[in-house]
Amino acid sequence: MARRQALIIEARGERFRFYYDLEQPEALHITLHHGTTPREAIRTFFEGETGAWDEAHSRFETVTETRGIYWTRHAQDQSVMVITCFKRGDE
C-alpha cells in the first residue's frame, strides 16, 4: 500500500495531519472531496462538540453548526489525524 503524504499544521499546541488524496496526490482529500480547508477543520476541532469514541469506525466526530470532522490520534506522535472534514448536511 502506498504511503500518503500529509500536510502538517500546528495550531494552539496541537499538531494536525491532513492527507493528500491517493488518486490526485497534489490535492488534499478534504478539499478535493468535500470542498473544505485545513483552517475550517482546525476551527471545527477547537469550537465543536466531540462525541464519544466511535469504536465501529475507529474515530471521533466533532461538529459545529456548519461543519464536522472525523479524526483520530496518530499512533506515533498523538497528532490529530483529520480523516475528513465535511459541511453539515453533506454527511
Secondary structure as the mmCIF struct_conf table of DSSP 4:
data_model
#
loop_
_struct_conf.conf_type_id
_struct_conf.id
_struct_conf.beg_label_comp_id
_struct_conf.beg_label_asym_id
_struct_conf.beg_label_seq_id
_struct_conf.end_label_comp_id
_struct_conf.end_label_asym_id
_struct_conf.end_label_seq_id
HELX_LH_PP_P HELX_LH_PP_P1 ALA A 2 GLN A 5
STRN STRN1 ALA A 6 ALA A 11
TURN_TY1_P TURN_TY1_P1 ARG A 12 GLY A 13
STRN STRN2 GLU A 14 TYR A 19
STRN STRN3 TYR A 20 TYR A 20
HELX_LH_PP_P HELX_LH_PP_P2 ASP A 21 ASP A 21
BEND BEND1 LEU A 22 GLN A 24
TURN_TY1_P TURN_TY1_P2 PRO A 25 GLU A 26
BEND BEND2 ALA A 27 ALA A 27
STRN STRN4 LEU A 28 LEU A 28
HELX_RH_AL_P HELX_RH_AL_P1 HIS A 29 HIS A 34
HELX_RH_AL_P HELX_RH_AL_P2 PRO A 38 GLU A 47
BEND BEND3 GLY A 48 GLY A 48
STRN STRN5 GLU A 49 THR A 50
STRN STRN6 ASP A 54 ASP A 54
TURN_TY1_P TURN_TY1_P3 GLU A 55 SER A 58
STRN STRN7 ARG A 59 ARG A 59
STRN STRN8 PHE A 60 VAL A 63
BEND BEND4 GLU A 65 THR A 66
STRN STRN9 ARG A 67 ARG A 73
TURN_TY1_P TURN_TY1_P4 ALA A 75 ASP A 77
STRN STRN10 VAL A 80 LYS A 87
TURN_TY1_P TURN_TY1_P5 ARG A 88 GLY A 89
#
